[in-house]
Amino acid sequence: MIIGTVKGPGKVANDYLFITTDNEHARVGEFVFYKACGREILGTITGCRLARMLPDGLLADPETPPQIITDLLGMEAGCELYEVNVSTIGYFDEALRDFVNPRVPPIPGQSVWLASDQMLELVLNPCRPGQPGAAQIGSLLSRPEGRVPIVVSVKEIASTHLAILASTGAGKSYAAGVLVEEMLRPNNRAAILIVDPHGEYGTLKDLEAIPELCEGSYAPKVKILLPDRVRVRFNTLKFSDIRYLLPEMTDKQSYYLSRGFQELQSRRTYGFRDLYEAMLQLKYEDSEQRTLAASTIEAVCWKLEYRFRSSKVFSDVEHNHLTELFQPGQCTVLQLNEIDQHEQQVIVGTLLRRISDARIGWVTQRNLAANPEDQLPFPVFILLEEAHRFAPATANVVSTDILRQILSEGRKFGIGVGLITQRPGKLDQDVLSQCQTQFILRIVNPIDQKTIASSIESVGRSTLDELPALSKGQLIVAGVAINVPVLCRVRQRLTRHGGQTIDAPQEWAKWYSESVQRELERSRSVLLKPEGRRVQYDGIDV
């Protein structure tokens, strides 16, 4: 379908302008092409403005439609002309499975065609729906729903990492739920762990009862690990973890804590009580210097008791085995909503270290005999909700360094990470820049937009201009998991969404109505209560 005529080059290299009267299809994000070198050179519309419009006088009277005046004057209907800017992408090379820009600009007067649905389905997506490694997250926003499916590569997401970025209420956890559903289909059977600080992913349990996700003997499994079942064994903590958990540590207290911690490193297993005893040993050593430091050591012991003695998370013997958390075809939701934020950061940091050690050990074939319950003979994918908690830009927390390491080196060892955050500006920029695929929903904060522009190479200026205008459930897919950045409409989830915004007035009215009803029932039961009567049965008062 021809929709316009080339006018000439655009303002920047690889852009061109065309003129059209078709404002229905000349929308930002739509795909068009011109023909050169015997090929169809695809481009995406990045801007549209009126080049010729009705005179202002025809628009002055709001009660008189301009169409009536143009008919009286004999003017042609639809006389508006639009100047449309197109950014050239190139032609799709089947051998390379990528776009090639021939650097041959269109000639003025040349026709511009609207790309067909079939063409876009073939060239936009790295794989077809239902193929191994395919995840259909929605359809192209500029076409009717379902006409052009948008399919991303699970292989790229799980190896080069993912960032899901959005303002509050824009639908980031909904999009994450759609991705998890796709990764658990029979064509993928992923091993997924979701770190859930708010407890909103429990509805994924519904996946186990959805027939279309099953095939033969395969059925997806979803394991929900409630806060009271989260365990971290004490001897998996580093010195920095313990120090981070203890409040307001001075340099002197940190020194003696490190001495006590070093005493335990020669042991294969140890617990909180062993560290406590090691600290007391320092206190009672026959040394004048230790005697003078007794109050400092006592303060450290008090802080250790405060944090660890009655802890429900940190245990001397228990922890969650990696074989319990990860299995192909299984999604484990680690709910941390009732756990202190400092403890959440240590839990995530310790878990990421164990996962990294297990995958490196398996790939390099080292230490396979030790801890069989912590071996991971397959790649894994970890989804971190509220990622700015675990790698903040303005603070140093214990989980940041290991997260940076995994994001930069995890591709070689089969560790994929997905980061979900509503404030990209608060997320460590080194961490964000390592995510090679992005799902970007509505973002209106200028600081967050600037962060995305400076940290993510695949997102251009025209893409950022679209962010405030996106509606709920609409997102930009960019990066290595898709052939070209696209505007996407997220498909409907198969499972219930657990992160809905609470309707406060409705909840208040519901609670009030139920309260009034309970009071009426209580009053009615009092009024209808029968009075006791004295009767005799065989001469006995009853």
Stockholm file with secondary structure:
# STOCKHOLM 1.0

chainA/1-542         MIIGTVKGPGKVANDYLFITTDNEHARVGEFVFYKACGREILGTITGCRLARMLPDGLLADPETPPQIITDLLGMEAGCELYEVNVSTIGYFDEALRDFVNPRVPPIPGQSVWLASDQMLELVLNPCRPGQPGAAQIGSLLSRPEGRVPIVVSVKEIASTHLAILASTGAGKSYAAGVLVEEMLRPNNRAAILIVDPHGEYGTLKDLEAIPELCEGSYAPKVKILLPDRVRVRFNTLKFSDIRYLLPEMTDKQSYYLSRGFQELQSRRTYGFRDLYEAMLQLKYEDSEQRTLAASTIEAVCWKLEYRFRSSKVFSDVEHNHLTELFQPGQCTVLQLNEIDQHEQQVIVGTLLRRISDARIGWVTQRNLAANPEDQLPFPVFILLEEAHRFAPATANVVSTDILRQILSEGRKFGIGVGLITQRPGKLDQDVLSQCQTQFILRIVNPIDQKTIASSIESVGRSTLDELPALSKGQLIVAGVAINVPVLCRVRQRLTRHGGQTIDAPQEWAKWYSESVQRELERSRSVLLKPEGRRVQYDGIDV
#=GR chainA/1-542 SS CEEEEEEEECSSTTEEEEEESCTTTCCTTCEEEEEETTEEEEEEEEEEEEEECCCGGGGSCTTSCHHHHHHHHTCCTTCCEEEEEEEEEEEEETTTTEEECCCCCCCTTCEEEECCHHHHHHHHCSSCTTSTTEEEEEEETTSSTTSSEEEEEHHHHHHHCEEEECCTTSSHHHHHHHHHHHHTSTTTCCEEEEEETTSCCGGGGGGGGCGGGCBTTBCCEEEEECGGGCCEEGGGCCHHHHHHHSTTCCHHHHHHHHHHHHTTTTSSSCCHHHHHHHHHHHHHSSCHHHHHTHHHHHHHHHHHIIIIITCSSEESSCCCCHHHHCCTTEEEEEECTTSCHHHHHHHHHHHHHHHHHHHHHHHHTCSCSSCGGGCCCSCEEEEETTGGGTSBSSSCCTTHHHHHHHHHHGGGGTEEEEEEESCGGGBCHHHHHTCCEEEECCCCCHHHHHHHHHHCTTCCHHHHHHGGGCCTTEEEEEETTSSSCEEEEECCCSSCCSCCCCCHHHHHHHHHHHHHHHHHHHHHHHHTCCCCCCCEETTEEC
#=GC SS_cons         CEEEEEEEECSSTTEEEEEESCTTTCCTTCEEEEEETTEEEEEEEEEEEEEECCCGGGGSCTTSCHHHHHHHHTCCTTCCEEEEEEEEEEEEETTTTEEECCCCCCCTTCEEEECCHHHHHHHHCSSCTTSTTEEEEEEETTSSTTSSEEEEEHHHHHHHCEEEECCTTSSHHHHHHHHHHHHTSTTTCCEEEEEETTSCCGGGGGGGGCGGGCBTTBCCEEEEECGGGCCEEGGGCCHHHHHHHSTTCCHHHHHHHHHHHHTTTTSSSCCHHHHHHHHHHHHHSSCHHHHHTHHHHHHHHHHHIIIIITCSSEESSCCCCHHHHCCTTEEEEEECTTSCHHHHHHHHHHHHHHHHHHHHHHHHTCSCSSCGGGCCCSCEEEEETTGGGTSBSSSCCTTHHHHHHHHHHGGGGTEEEEEEESCGGGBCHHHHHTCCEEEECCCCCHHHHHHHHHHCTTCCHHHHHHGGGCCTTEEEEEETTSSSCEEEEECCCSSCCSCCCCCHHHHHHHHHHHHHHHHHHHHHHHHTCCCCCCCEETTEEC
//
